[in-house]
Amino acid sequence: MKLKLALAAVAFALAPAVASAMCSGMKHETTASGCTAGQVWDADSATCVEPVTG
C-alpha cells in the first residue's frame, strides 16, 4: 500500500513537467487573433501585415 501511494505521489509530481515537455516541440502558429493592433492577417503569406490603403 505504501509503495502504491509513493508511486502515485511521484507520478503526480512529475506530470506537469512531462506535459510541458510534450508541448515544447509543437510549432505554434500565428493567426488573425494574434495580430497586434493596427495589423491585419494576410492569408497568402500567413503573417500579420500593415493594411494597405490607397
Order of alpha helices (4+ residues) and beta strands (2+ residues): alpha-beta-beta
